Amino acid sequence: MLGRPKLVLASGSPRRLALLNQAGIEPDALRPADVDETPRRGELPRACANRLARAKAEAALKSVQLDDDIRGSFILAADTVVAVGRRILPKAELVDEAAQCLRLPR
């Protein structure tokens, strides 16, 4: 008999894991990816988020293929990009930086 499909979360974000847990989903493994998250020149926010999520999924896939326990698992990868219009904002490391971004004109 086959068991339930396994799920790998391609993220090290405590918030992403908490969101899944709130939905009653517990990943079988976490495979955070080391991906350069620098937006490309002229890249639009949605395109940037899609590119980064795909890169994280591909990095996780390489890791998953090497692990017999989770080979063939579903991989969940995502990325969040904060933007004002077409302008991608840098990741805020401090509360002051986040507050400053929130005050930007729309």
C-alpha positions in Angstrom: 0.0 0.0 0.0 1.3 3.4 -0.9 1.6 6.1 1.8 0.8 9.7 1.4 3.0 11.7 -0.9 5.9 13.4 0.8 6.4 17.1 0.8 9.6 19.1 0.8 9.5 22.8 1.7 12.3 24.6 -0.2 12.5 27.3 2.4 14.2 28.1 5.6 11.5 30.7 6.5 9.9 30.2 9.9 6.8 32.1 8.5 6.3 29.8 5.6 6.6 26.7 7.8 4.1 28.3 10.3 1.7 29.0 7.5 1.8 25.4 6.4 1.4 24.2 10.0 -1.6 26.4 10.5 -3.2 24.7 7.4 -2.5 21.3 9.0 0.4 20.5 6.7 3.8 19.4 8.0 6.5 19.0 5.4 8.6 15.8 5.5 11.8 17.8 5.0 13.1 21.3 4.7 15.5 22.1 2.0 16.3 25.9 2.1 18.1 27.0 -1.0 21.1 29.3 -1.2 19.9 31.5 -4.1 21.1 35.0 -5.0 17.9 37.0 -4.5 19.2 40.2 -6.1 16.7 41.5 -8.6 17.9 41.8 -12.2 18.2 45.2 -13.8 14.7 46.2 -15.1 13.1 43.0 -13.7 9.5 43.5 -12.7 8.3 42.3 -9.3 6.2 39.4 -10.5 8.9 38.1 -12.8 11.5 38.4 -10.0 9.3 36.4 -7.6 8.7 33.7 -10.2 12.4 33.4 -11.1 13.4 33.2 -7.5 10.8 30.6 -6.6 11.8 28.5 -9.6 15.5 28.7 -8.7 14.7 27.6 -5.1 12.6 24.7 -6.4 15.5 23.6 -8.7 18.0 23.8 -5.9 15.8 21.8 -3.6 15.2 19.2 -6.4 19.0 18.6 -6.6 19.1 18.0 -2.9 16.0 15.8 -2.9 17.3 13.6 -5.7 20.3 12.7 -3.5 18.2 11.6 -0.5 16.6 8.2 -0.8 14.1 9.0 2.0 12.5 11.9 0.1 13.4 11.2 -3.6 10.2 11.7 -5.7 8.6 14.1 -3.1 6.6 17.1 -4.1 8.6 20.3 -3.7 6.9 23.5 -2.5 8.9 26.7 -3.3 7.8 30.3 -3.1 9.2 33.8 -2.9 7.9 37.1 -1.8 8.8 40.4 -3.4 7.8 43.7 -1.9 7.3 46.4 -4.4 5.8 49.9 -4.9 4.5 49.9 -8.4 7.2 48.4 -10.6 10.0 49.2 -8.1 11.2 46.2 -6.1 12.1 47.2 -2.5 15.1 45.6 -0.7 14.5 43.2 2.0 14.2 45.0 5.3 16.6 43.7 7.9 15.5 46.1 10.7 12.1 47.4 11.9 13.2 50.9 11.0 13.9 49.8 7.4 10.5 48.2 7.1 8.8 51.3 8.4 10.7 53.5 5.9 9.6 51.3 3.0 6.0 51.5 4.2 6.2 55.3 4.1 7.3 55.4 0.4 4.9 57.2 -2.0 2.7 54.9 -4.0 
